[in-house]
Amino acid sequence: MAAVALGIAARSMIGHWIGNALPFVTLYPAVFVAAVLGGFGPGVLATGLSAVIALHLYIDPAHSLALTDPVARFGAALFTISGLATAWLGEARLRAQRHMSRALEEAQKTTMHAEGEATRAEEEAVKAEEATAEAEMAAQDAADALERQLLAEQALRRSEEALADFFDNASTPLHWVGEDGSILRVNQAELEMLGYQRSEYVGRHIAEFHVDQPVIEDILTKLLAGEVIHSYPARLRCKDGAIKDVLINSSAYQPDGRFMHTRCFTRDVTFEKQAHEAMARLAAIVSSSSDAIISKTLDGVITSWNAAAEEIFGYSASEMVGQSVFRLIPEALHDSERFVLEQLRKGRVVEFSESERIRKDGTRIWISLSVSPLRDASGAIIGAAAIKRDITEMKLLAEHLRETQRLQTVGQLAGGIAHEANNQMSVVLGGTQFLLRRADLPPDARTDVEFIRQAAERTASITQQLLAFSRRQAQQLQDVDLNRVVESLEPVLRRSLREDHELVVRLGLQDGLIRADPRQLEQVLLNLTLNARGAMPHGGRLTVETREVTLTPESQGGKERLPPGRYAALAAKDTGCGMDAQT
């Protein structure tokens, strides 16, 4: 209806130009628009309404619906037919459009459904892909987990094999003991140490192989209580009956707090203990030795110093360890010591018959020594050990022996001379006695002969003393007066001393009769005098006395060297240097 109204309005606007001609010119578009937009019904309505309005307004007679003019009738018929055709065409178009719309809608729906299905399919595909990926990942994870499990099992097997190999082939003896004390497992090293076969060892109680039962009982008690054993000393019995000294290190294997077995490491210390005991014995020997045993480096630095070294040299160990051995050696002998050290570097044993050394107090002593190289475990020479013995007293005794031997030689020579002189004096005495028996001998001559006889008797007495000294005469015990023996020998004793020596004789014995060999007494007195002379190099006094003494057990220090009673004593005392405590 709006299209018709617009068509009439447009016809009215152009009406002053065209008049009543072309009454349907603006109404065709209205019918077309109505038919196109509304279809057949609106198209027919627009056609009829337009035809009525055009007849009423623009076809003569005006304002009438009568068609008198054939042309007008033809135009109205043509307009009506064309309008109806247009309405039909519009309807057809609308139907086609609606069909197309429905088809398009169906197509869109189908497309949308297809797209939805495609989307769902894609989503399902994505989900399927994701599920596939997850499944693949799960499968890969499962494969990885399986591989890891296999690797772990292989590693566990290798670890168990390595542990078993370590246990069985370890160089340290190992064994396991159960809660009841029975041996569960043992390695080859322990079997070889004790000499048993595996069948003789495994399954038996561990206490059967221990020498000291309280020891193994204490070990098992501690292990069952969860304690760890460190270096526990024990003794094990070998198959051949030998005893092994061992140190035991052990702990209990207790998974989840439940005791399974012990883990015992056994170390054989038999040789170490024997070596330690040997070294202890050696140390005791070194410590108690009367010889100085000193060790030193190849540079002469002292590393050990025993008690005898302290006794001989006067230095304590703390004073000498770390000091140079040259401290003990006279400077003139330093080159000799350097030569010794050089010989030791070459591995040679150096022996001295004797050498001089210096004590702490500055006095010189004579020692005999032997020096040997010290080697370490590899055989390399690292130092030297010296054994030194103080031979000072021995040398003094040797010197005294030489002096005694010299005196003995002199005595033998004197004895020979005395024997010959005694023979000659016998002739002289015999001659004088013959002359003195003559009654016709003049008084002056008799006096001279008497002097000759007395001189011969004195000379014979001296020769008798020399013969006694030289021991050419056998021991002859007789009753002698001790005072007379001393008096008769006094001239000889004085001549035996030097001019700066004084001899004092004190005869305090009242009844000096004793049973002895006078020649032996004279020799004793002469020896004492010679010893006194040697002890007084710068002059002094020798006192010889006789006296009576009464001996009792108490006066002899509780030891009866002589039966108790009265004795005659002969004593000699000098003012010389005397003897030291050691002598």
SVG drawing of the C-alpha trace seen along z (x, -y; Angstrom):
<svg xmlns="http://www.w3.org/2000/svg" viewBox="-19 -22 219 102">
<polyline fill="none" stroke="black" stroke-width="0.4" points="0.0,0.0 2.9,-2.3 4.2,-1.6 0.8,-2.5 0.6,-5.7 4.1,-6.7 3.2,-5.9 0.0,-8.1 2.0,-10.8 4.6,-10.7 1.8,-10.7 0.2,-13.7 3.5,-15.5 4.1,-15.0 0.4,-15.4 0.7,-19.1 3.3,-18.1 1.5,-15.1 -2.1,-15.7 -4.2,-12.5 -2.0,-10.8 -0.2,-7.8 -2.3,-7.2 -0.4,-4.1 3.1,-5.3 4.0,-5.7 1.8,-2.8 3.8,-0.1 6.7,-0.5 4.4,-0.5 2.9,2.8 6.4,4.2 7.6,3.2 4.6,4.7 4.9,7.9 8.6,8.1 8.4,7.4 5.0,8.9 4.5,11.6 1.3,12.5 -1.2,11.2 0.3,7.7 1.0,7.6 -2.7,8.3 -3.9,5.9 -1.5,3.2 -2.6,3.8 -6.3,3.6 -6.0,0.6 -3.8,-1.2 -6.3,-0.4 -9.2,-1.8 -7.4,-4.9 -6.2,-5.5 -9.8,-5.0 -11.1,-7.4 -8.5,-10.1 -6.7,-9.9 -9.1,-8.3 -12.0,-10.1 -14.6,-10.4 -12.9,-11.7 -14.0,-10.5 -15.9,-7.6 -15.1,-4.0 -16.6,-3.7 -14.4,-2.9 -15.8,-4.4 -12.7,-4.8 -11.5,-1.7 -7.9,-2.8 -8.5,-3.4 -10.0,0.0 -7.1,1.6 -4.7,-0.3 -6.5,0.7 -6.7,4.3 -3.0,4.3 -2.1,2.7 -4.2,5.3 -2.7,8.2 0.8,7.0 0.1,6.3 -1.2,9.8 1.8,11.2 4.1,9.0 2.3,10.2 2.8,13.8 6.4,13.2 6.9,11.6 5.2,14.5 7.4,16.9 10.4,14.9 9.5,14.8 8.8,18.6 12.1,19.1 13.8,16.8 12.1,18.6 13.1,21.9 16.6,20.7 16.6,19.3 15.3,22.6 17.8,24.4 20.5,22.0 19.4,22.3 19.4,26.1 22.8,25.8 24.0,23.5 22.5,25.9 24.1,28.8 27.3,26.8 27.2,25.8 26.3,29.3 29.1,30.5 31.4,27.9 30.3,28.9 30.8,32.5 34.2,31.5 35.0,29.5 33.9,32.3 35.8,34.7 38.8,32.4 38.3,32.1 38.0,35.9 41.0,36.2 42.9,33.8 41.7,35.7 42.6,38.9 46.0,37.4 46.3,36.2 45.2,39.6 47.6,41.2 50.3,38.9 49.5,39.5 49.3,43.2 52.6,43.0 54.0,40.9 52.6,43.4 54.0,46.2 57.3,44.4 57.2,43.7 56.3,47.4 59.2,48.4 61.5,45.9 60.3,47.2 60.8,50.7 64.3,49.8 65.1,48.0 63.9,51.0 65.9,53.3 69.0,51.0 68.4,50.8 68.1,54.6 71.2,55.0 73.0,52.4 71.7,54.2 72.9,57.5 76.3,56.0 76.4,54.4 75.6,57.7 78.1,59.4 80.7,56.8 79.9,57.1 80.1,60.8 83.4,60.6 84.7,58.1 83.7,60.3 85.0,63.5 88.3,62.1 89.1,59.4 92.7,59.6 91.3,58.9 89.7,61.9 85.9,61.5 83.1,63.5 79.4,63.2 78.0,64.6 74.3,65.2 72.4,64.4 73.0,67.8 76.8,67.4 77.0,69.8 79.2,68.8 77.1,67.9 79.7,66.8 83.4,66.6 85.9,65.4 88.9,67.2 91.4,64.9 90.1,66.0 90.1,69.7 93.7,69.4 94.7,67.5 93.4,70.3 94.0,73.3 90.4,74.6 88.2,75.8 84.9,73.9 82.9,77.0 85.0,77.2 84.3,73.6 80.8,72.4 78.0,73.6 80.1,74.0 79.9,71.8 82.5,69.0 83.5,69.7 85.0,73.0 87.8,71.1 88.6,68.7 91.3,69.5 89.8,67.3 86.2,67.9 85.5,64.8 86.7,62.7 84.3,64.1 81.4,64.0 82.1,60.3 82.3,59.6 79.0,61.4 77.3,59.7 78.3,56.2 77.4,56.9 73.9,58.2 73.5,55.0 74.2,52.9 77.7,51.8 80.5,51.4 83.8,53.3 87.0,51.5 90.4,53.3 89.4,55.8 92.4,58.1 91.7,61.8 93.4,65.1 92.2,67.6 93.2,71.3 94.4,72.5 93.7,76.0 97.3,77.0 97.1,75.9 98.9,72.7 97.6,69.6 97.0,66.3 96.9,63.0 94.2,60.8 92.4,57.5 88.7,57.7 86.5,54.8 82.8,55.7 79.3,54.4 75.8,55.8 73.7,55.7 70.2,54.7 67.7,53.7 64.6,52.2 66.2,52.7 66.1,56.5 69.4,58.3 70.5,60.3 74.2,61.0 77.5,59.5 80.1,58.1 83.5,59.0 86.9,57.9 89.8,59.8 93.4,58.5 96.3,60.9 98.8,59.1 100.8,62.2 104.0,61.0 103.4,57.5 103.0,58.7 106.1,60.9 108.0,58.0 106.7,55.7 107.7,58.2 111.1,58.7 111.6,55.0 110.5,54.7 113.0,57.5 115.6,55.7 114.8,52.4 115.0,54.1 118.4,55.6 119.6,52.2 118.2,50.5 119.8,53.0 123.0,53.5 126.2,52.6 127.6,51.4 126.6,48.0 124.4,48.5 124.0,45.3 122.3,44.8 123.0,41.8 122.3,40.4 124.9,40.5 125.6,36.8 126.5,37.8 123.4,36.7 122.5,38.9 119.0,40.5 119.1,42.9 121.0,43.1 120.7,46.0 121.2,46.0 124.7,47.5 125.7,44.5 124.5,42.2 126.6,44.2 129.7,44.2 129.7,40.6 127.8,38.8 125.2,37.2 121.5,38.0 119.5,39.0 117.7,35.6 121.1,33.9 122.5,36.0 119.6,37.0 119.6,34.5 123.2,33.5 126.3,34.3 128.4,37.3 131.5,35.1 130.7,33.7 132.1,36.9 135.1,37.2 138.5,35.4 139.1,32.9 142.2,34.8 139.9,37.8 137.2,35.9 138.7,36.8 138.6,40.5 134.9,40.2 134.1,38.6 135.9,41.5 133.8,44.0 130.6,42.2 131.7,42.4 132.4,46.1 128.9,46.6 127.3,44.8 128.8,47.6 127.2,50.2 130.4,51.4 130.7,52.5 133.5,50.6 135.2,52.2 137.8,50.4 139.9,52.1 139.9,49.0 139.6,45.2 139.4,42.2 136.3,40.3 135.4,37.4 133.0,37.6 130.7,34.8 133.2,33.8 136.0,33.5 137.9,36.6 139.1,38.9 138.2,42.5 139.1,45.4 136.4,47.4 136.2,50.4 133.5,50.0 131.8,51.5 129.7,49.5 127.2,51.0 124.9,49.4 121.2,49.1 118.8,49.7 115.1,48.9 112.5,51.3 113.7,50.7 117.3,51.6 118.5,48.0 121.2,47.0 119.7,44.3 122.1,44.2 124.5,46.2 124.4,48.1 127.5,48.1 128.2,50.4 130.8,48.9 132.4,50.4 134.4,48.5 137.8,50.2 139.6,47.5 139.9,49.8 140.9,52.7 143.7,50.6 144.8,49.6 144.8,53.2 146.7,54.1 149.2,51.4 149.4,52.7 149.9,56.2 152.6,55.0 154.3,53.3 153.9,56.4 155.3,58.5 158.2,56.0 158.7,56.3 158.5,60.0 161.1,59.9 163.3,57.6 162.7,60.0 163.7,63.0 166.8,61.1 167.4,60.0 166.9,63.6 169.5,64.8 171.9,62.2 171.0,62.7 171.5,66.5 175.0,65.9 175.7,63.2 174.5,65.6 176.9,68.2 179.7,65.7 178.7,64.4 178.8,68.0 182.4,68.2 183.2,64.8 181.4,65.9 183.1,69.2 186.5,67.4 185.8,64.9 184.7,67.6 187.8,69.6 190.0,66.5 188.1,65.6 188.8,69.1 192.6,68.5 194.1,67.6 197.1,65.9 195.0,63.3 196.1,59.8 193.5,57.7 193.4,55.1 193.0,57.7 190.3,59.5 188.4,56.2 188.6,55.8 187.6,59.4 184.6,59.0 183.5,55.9 183.9,58.1 181.7,60.9 179.0,58.4 178.9,56.8 178.8,60.3 175.9,61.3 174.0,58.1 174.7,58.8 173.5,62.4 170.4,61.1 169.6,58.8 170.2,61.6 167.9,63.8 165.2,61.1 165.8,60.8 165.5,64.6 162.2,64.5 160.9,61.7 161.8,63.6 160.0,66.6 162.9,68.8 162.5,70.4 159.5,72.6 157.1,71.3 158.4,72.1 156.0,71.5 157.7,70.8 157.3,68.9 158.5,65.4 158.4,62.0 156.3,59.7 158.0,56.6 161.5,58.1 160.4,58.8 159.4,55.1 162.5,53.8 164.8,56.0 163.1,54.9 162.9,51.2 166.2,50.3 164.9,52.0 161.6,50.2 163.3,46.8 165.4,47.5 162.3,48.4 160.8,44.9 161.9,41.6 163.6,38.8 160.3,36.8 158.7,39.8 158.7,40.3 158.5,43.7 157.1,44.0 157.3,47.3 155.1,47.9 155.5,51.2 152.6,51.4 152.4,55.2 153.6,56.4 153.7,60.1 154.5,60.2 155.1,63.9 153.1,65.4 153.1,68.4 154.1,67.3 156.8,67.4 159.0,64.4 159.9,64.1 156.3,63.9 155.7,61.1 158.7,59.2 157.3,59.5 153.9,58.2 155.5,55.2 157.6,54.5 154.5,54.7 152.6,52.3 155.5,49.9 155.8,50.0 152.0,49.4 152.2,46.4 155.1,45.0 152.9,45.1 150.0,43.4 152.1,40.5 153.6,39.0 154.2,35.6 155.6,36.9 153.9,38.1 154.1,40.3 153.9,44.1 153.1,45.4 153.7,49.1 152.5,50.4 151.9,53.5 149.1,53.9 146.9,56.4 143.2,56.7 140.3,58.7 137.9,60.0 134.2,60.6 131.3,61.3 130.1,57.7 133.6,56.2 133.6,58.2 130.2,56.8 128.2,59.8 130.3,62.1 132.9,64.3 135.8,64.2 138.1,65.3 137.3,67.1 136.7,64.7 139.8,64.1 143.0,62.2 145.1,61.5 148.3,59.6 147.7,56.9 150.2,55.5 148.9,52.2 150.2,49.8 148.7,46.4 149.8,43.7 148.8,40.1 148.4,40.8 145.3,40.3 143.9,43.6 141.3,45.6 138.0,44.3 134.6,46.0 134.5,47.9 138.0,49.4"/>
</svg>
